[in-house]
Structures are given as C-alpha cells and as structure tokens.
Amino acid sequence: MKPQPLAHWGLNTSRLVFGCMGLGGDWTNGPITKEHVHQAEQVTEAALEAGISMFDHADIYRSGKAELVFGQMLKARPSLRDNMIIQSKCGIRFADGDVPGRYDFSKQYILNSVEGILKRLGIETLDILLLHRPDPLMEPNEVAEVIESLYTSGKVKRFGVSNMSAAQIRFLQQASSQPFIVNQLEISLAHLHFLDQGVHINQEAGTSVNFADGLLEHCHTEHIQVQAWSPLAKGIFSGQPIDGASEAVRQTAALVAKLAQQKETSQEAIVLGWLMRHPSRIQPVIGTTNLQRIVACRDAERQADLMTREEWYQLYVSARGVKLP
Ligand SMILES: NC(=O)c1ccc[n+]([C@@H]2O[C@H](COP(=O)([O-])OP(=O)(O)OC[C@H]3O[C@@H](n4cnc5c(N)ncnc54)[C@H](OP(=O)(O)O)[C@@H]3O)[C@@H](O)[C@H]2O)c1
C-alpha cells in the first residue's frame, strides 16, 4: 500500500486524526470543569482504541480550553503521551477592543503562542506546529527565523500550514530550512472545490470554483500531507437531520446510507473512506465528540481500500449535483 506523505518525514501516523476543537466547553474565557476533563479523557480513549494516534489542536480552540483540558488529562495519565502525535496551530487572533479578529505571523506573536500551547498542554515539545491561516503581512524571513528558533530550542519538532495555496507554501518555504510537511484544508463531500478545480479547466462552470490552482499536485509532489478539516461535513451525509437541505445533499445522504448498508459498515466510514480513496492519501481530521460516532469512523480506512472507482464517482457526482463536463 502507498505510504502516507508523513512517512516520508519519518512520522508513522494513523490515517485518521482526532480534532480537539469540540473539547473544553464553550468558547468563553470561563473556567474548565471536571466534566470537561472527563470528556477529554473519554474521547481520547475512544480515539486511541479506534487506532487514532494523532491529535489536532489550535491555541484558539474554546479560547485555549481545548488544550487546557487535554493537558490536564495528560497530567493524570502521562503514559498516553507516548503513543500520540500532538499537533497544534497558531496565527489567528481574536478581536480585542477596537481591533478586529486578525492573523499574526510576527516573530513575537508566534513565540508567545507556542509558549502558551506548551504550557496548556503540559508538554515540553510539540510534534507539529501549523500556521493556521495565511497572514497577508507575513514576512518569509521573519517566519523562517522563528521556526528555526522553535526547532533549535526543541520546542517544536515539525512545521506545517493550514488553509494555504501552493504559492503561499512556496513563498514561505524558500526562506525556511525546515520543511512544511502538512497543509490542513476544508475538504469533504460538501466542499468539493478541491476536485472541481481540476475537472473544469477551460470551462465556464469553472469560474465559480474556488480552490488554489495546482495545490493538491504541489502537496503530492512535495510530500506535504493534506489533512481535511470538517471531513464529516458536520454529519449531513451520515445521519444529521437535513430538512431543507438541497436535493444533492439529500440524494447523497441516501446513497451513503445505501452503500453503508450494502457494505455492512457505518455511514461515517463511507463519507471518510470516499475522501481517503483519493491518491493524495488525505488524512481526515474528525471533530465528533460522540463516542459511538468515533467508533463508527474506525472502518473508514478499510472502506477506502474497498471503494471502487464507480462508487467513488457515484458519490462525487451525486454530491456535485450536476454531471461532470
Ligand atoms: N484548520 C482549520 O482552519 C480548521 C477549521 C475547523 C476545524 N478544524 C479541525 O477539524 C476538526 C473537525 O472539524 P469539525 O468538527 O468542524 O468537523 P466534522 O468532523 O465534519 O464535524 C463534527 C461535528 O459535526 C457533528 N456531527 C457529526 N456527525 C453528526 C451526526 N450524524 N449528527 C449530528 N451531529 C453530527 C459533531 O457533533 P458530535 O460531537 O455530537 O458528534 C461535531 O460537532 C476540528 O476538531 C479541528 O481540529 C480545522
């Protein structure tokens, strides 16, 4: 079987990543509770049991509380850390006072963010740090300098980006001696521009497609791991009530249910397996905190291996809602 792009960089990871955005209670700066830590413990156990060894955070999730509850859980059960790859992100800032929400790749901001991430998680080294969203004011040399300093101080082992085009990755990479090995993007049956961009070359229909040209090809060639955020599309194809949804969504949800029944698997495994069938070896970052749904995702890798070209196209075209050109 073809290896994951991350294997190229010496990282052996699970095909699924557990997204921790749902941990830690609400998005306020309020306190965390025992219940929040207990929830983190339960979902982490369920994820590890389902074979998921990679955990995705961001400094902003639940205003830092997602990392905080995860850190408290690790403090109580430090051995869990041995079998995990922990990834987090920085670079998005919330609004404060008159200053709106914004992005910040300045040296001091990134350094402070990483200090906060390590403190909340209660760890000394972060396995992977992603730059969360492109900052229009980013200076590649400044980013390279901070990355080098985080690497040499042993605070971060690997680096990556999120929501970036091939041009933006190249722009940062040419200044940095550390490779960017991950790009996390919104990709799912509900977010198909990553495929439509490639099939609509020279087509009128392609003018409404909004996915950076050549991004998948760039990631594939450079061994950059593509990760999919919101891969379950919040459950709209796998059991979430969808009254008022488009005909394409309803038909696709019905097709997912039919395939799941035929293959004796879960609807989640079909939705994720469809993504994982793509040659980029996409890593879905699942965000469910429901223990049954975490278990339901477990069969996704097997379903990706079993999925025929015909089934894959049936799902793609159904979710597009229009025939291919
Ligand atoms: N890089 C970025 O910019 C970015 C942006 C957003 C997210 N992310 C990452 O991606 C991860 C996943 O994102 P996500 O949570 O938006 O995506 P998701 O995995 O597509 O959706 C999970 C959400 O959908 C709900 N859901 C799933 N199936 C359902 C069903 N059948 N019925 C009802 N509800 C259902 C879950 O609720 P339950 O918990 O009740 O199952 C949960 O709220 C995050 O945790 C984060 O790590 C990254």
The ligand as an ORCA input file, in Angstrom:
! r2SCAN-3c Opt
* xyz 0 1
  N      -7.556     24.333     10.047
  C      -8.722     24.924     10.192
  O      -8.920     26.081      9.772
  C      -9.832     24.180     10.872
  C     -11.136     24.696     10.888
  C     -12.131     23.955     11.520
  C     -11.826     22.729     12.116
  N     -10.545     22.255     12.102
  C     -10.187     20.940     12.704
  O     -11.018     19.958     12.117
  C     -11.680     19.212     13.135
  C     -13.021     18.740     12.633
  O     -13.832     19.839     12.332
  P     -15.409     19.840     12.556
  O     -15.743     19.472     13.944
  O     -15.873     21.131     12.016
  O     -15.819     18.709     11.520
  P     -16.600     17.342     11.374
  O     -15.780     16.217     11.899
  O     -17.007     17.323      9.957
  O     -17.915     17.502     12.238
  C     -18.002     17.236     13.593
  C     -19.195     17.981     14.135
  O     -20.363     17.506     13.465
  C     -21.257     16.918     14.390
  N     -21.791     15.677     13.811
  C     -21.140     14.757     13.073
  N     -21.971     13.766     12.690
  C     -23.165     14.065     13.213
  C     -24.436     13.432     13.154
  N     -24.639     12.302     12.484
  N     -25.459     14.017     13.801
  C     -25.272     15.158     14.486
  N     -24.083     15.818     14.583
  C     -23.050     15.273     13.939
  C     -20.416     16.601     15.617
  O     -21.231     16.586     16.753
  P     -20.936     15.471     17.895
  O     -19.714     15.960     18.616
  O     -22.167     15.494     18.696
  O     -20.709     14.182     17.173
  C     -19.420     17.746     15.611
  O     -20.000     18.925     16.131
  C     -11.720     20.165     14.337
  O     -11.846     19.481     15.562
  C     -10.394     20.859     14.211
  O      -9.388     20.055     14.788
  C      -9.551     22.968     11.479
*
